[in-house]
Amino acid sequence: MSFKRISISQGYKYNESAHIYSYKYGWINKIVHFFLDTFVKETKLPFIAIFLFILVIVLNSVQYYNNDKYLQTQIKDTISKEPDSTSFQNIILYIYDMMGINGFNSFGLGIILLFILTYICVALIEMNIGHIKVLYFLIVCLMFQYFEGGLSASVCLNNQYGCLDLGNTPYCCGSFITYASLGFVLFIIQKNISSLYKKLLVWFIIGCVWGGCVLGDYYIKSAYGDMEEGNRKNCRIFFWHATNFLLGVFSGLVLAN
């Protein structure tokens, strides 16, 4: 009889401790399940995001070891100087610019944290929509980056022939992908939330991030002493990271699962 009472008591203590564990750490399980249910839909291995993260670190390291124009010069030296010649190599310069190959030169090794955030977001997108669609998203980002520069110059500077100047761009720091992918990830989250109140909360966060982009760009331009002032400056801040972020949100609307 004594043995049975001890067994029951031990069993009771075991179940109680399990209950306490579940009470304390159950929220971790909920986060893990939400993460899996929300993002892991097409693939568990985001090898494109992993490859791009390694590539951006390598390119930044090469650029840092040499100088801030080294990789661009290697491409420009192969481009024909003949007028009206075809130069597919310029595509690589746009890729360099979008990836931010001068991040280490501009901000030091601390920029790695931004790269980690960027490619975590790209990895989450890739797991949600798959390899082919994430490549499509990145290609759209690449082409939109060129269009955005021309659109901004046309609207804010009254320049009907404005475009991105690859000769003067600082090739820093990959933030275009950061904000576009962040907008995409936030849209995926709200898309997979059933609660109306939580969904509205995520939309509120999306609005706050967009507003933060606008205010951040205003103070960045002020800090770096950009030549644009007045209405030109106030116009241009809406066509930088804020527009990148909206591209990610609308891309999520089209592609997200």
N, C-alpha and C positions, 0 to 999 in steps of 0.2 A: 504494500500500500504506500509505504513511504517513497519507494522508487517511482511509483506512478505519479505521486504528487510532485516530486522533483521534476519529472519529465514534463508534466503539464506546465509547471512554473517556468521551466527553461524555454519551452515552446512559446509561452506567453511573452517572455522577455524578448525573444528573437523577433516575434511579430511586431512588438512595440517598437523595437529599434528600427525595423524595416519601415514602419509607418513614419517614424521621425525622419529617417533618411529621405523618404519620398516627399515629406512635407518641406524639408529644407532644400532639397536639390531637384525637385520635380520641375521647377522652372527651366533648369538646364535641358532636361529632356524635351520640354515644349519648344525651346529655341532650336534644338537639333532637328526635331521633327518638322518644324516650320521651315527651316533651312532646306532640308531634303525635299520636302513637298513643293517648295517654291522654286528652287533653282535646278535641282538635279532631275531634268526631264528628258534631255536628248543624249547626254553623255556624262560620264563620271570623270573623264580625263580631259581637261582643257589644254591640250598640248599646244595649241596655237598661242594661247596666252602665256604659257610657260616659255615657249620659244621666243616670243617677242620680248618678254622680260629679260631673258638671258642676252638677247641681241642688243637691247638698249643699254644694258650695263656694259657690254663689251665695246660698243661704239663710243659710249661716253668715256670709257677708260682709254681707248685709243686717242680720242680727241684731247683728253686731259694730258696724256703723256706727251703729245706733240704740241699742238696749238689750236686755237678756236676756229681755224679755217682749214685745217689739214684735210679732213675727209671731203669737204666741198671742193677743195682745190684738185684733189685726185679725180673727181668727176669732171670738173670744168676743163681740165687739161685734155680730156678725151673728146670734147665737143668741138665740132667743126666751126671755124670762124667765118665760113662762107655765108653770105646773105641767103635767106630763105632755105637754109639747109634743115634737114630733119634731125632732131636731137631728142631721141627717146631717153637719153641719160638724165634730162631735166626731171623726169619722173622720180628718179632716185633723190634728187635734191628736195623735192616736195616731201618725200618719205622721211628724209633726214630732219626736215623742219618740223613735221608733225610729231615725230618721235622725241625730238628735243635732244640732239646729240651734244649740245653744249651745256647740259645741266650741271655737270661737275665743275665746269669752268665758271659758271655763273653763281652757283650756290654751294659748291663743295659737296662732300659726301652726304650731307644731310638731305639732299634731293632724292636719295635712295628711298626715303620714306614715302615721298610722293609717287615714285615709280611703283613701290609695293602696293600702295592704295590703288593706283591706276590699273595694274594688271590683276589685282584681286577682283576688281569690278569687271574687267574684261573676261576673266575666268568664270565668274558667276553668269555673265551673259552667255558665254559659250556653252556652259552646261545646260542653260535653259533653252537655247535656240539651236544649238549644234554648230559644227565646224564651218560648214558652207555659209550659213547665214551670218555668222560672226565675221567671216571674211568680207561678205557683202557689206555689213555694217561699217567695217574699217575702210573699205573702198569709198563708201559714201562719205565718211568723215574726211578722207583725203581730198576728194573732189569738192566737198562743201567748204573746206578750208580755203581753197583758191577762190571759190565763188564769194565767200563771206568777205574777203579782203576787197574784192572789186565792188561788191554791193555797198560796203561801208564807205569806200571812197566816193562812189557815185552819189549816195544819199547825203552824206555828211560834209563832203568836201566839194560837191558839185563837179566831180571829175567823172565824165562819162566814159573814160577809158582806163579807169583805175584797175589795178590788179596787184597781186602779191609780188613784191620785188625780191627775188631769191638772192640777189646780190647783197642786200642790206639787212635781211632778216637775221635776228640773233641766233636762230636755230635752238631756241630754248623755250620751254623746258618740258615739252610733252603734255602741257596742261590741256590742250585741245581734247585729247583722248580722255584725260581725267574727268573733265566736266561732262563730256558727252556720255561716257560710260556710267558716270554717277547718276545722271538723269535717267538712263535706261534702267539701271538697277532699281531705283526708287519706283519707276513705273511698274516693273515686274512685281515688286512687293505689294503695291496697292492693288494690282490686278488679282493677286492671289489671296487677298483678305476678303472674307465674307461679311464681317461686321461693318456696317455703314459708318459708325462712329470712328473706328480705327482707319477705315479707308479715307474718311475726311481728314483725319489727323495726318496721314501720309501726304495728302494733297496740300495740306497746310505747310508741311515741311518742304515740299517741292517749291511752293511759292516763296518760302523764306530763303531757300537756297538760291533761287533765281534772283531775289532782291539782294541777297548777300553778294552775288556775282557782280551786280550793277554797282553797288556801293564799293566793293573791293576794287573794281577796276577804276573807279573814280579816284580813289586814294592812291592806287598804284601809279596812275598817270601823273598825279600831283607830286608823288614822292620822287619819281624819276624825271620830273621836269619836262614832260612832253611839250612840244611847241604848240600843240593845238590848245586853244583857249575858248572860253565862252560857249556859244552854241555848238561849235564844232566838237569840242571836248565832251559836252553833255550828250551829244548825239552818238559819238563813237563808242561810249561805254556800253551802249545797248547792243553793239555789234561785235562784242568780243566774247568773253567767257559766258555771258548770259545767253548769247545765241548758241554757243556750243552746247550748253546745258539743255536748251529747248530742243536742239537737234536730237539729243539722246532720249528725251521724253517722247517726242513724236516717233522716233525709231522704235521705241518700246511699244507704242500704240500699234504699229504696223507688224512688228516681228515677234513680240513677246508671247510666251506660252503661259 
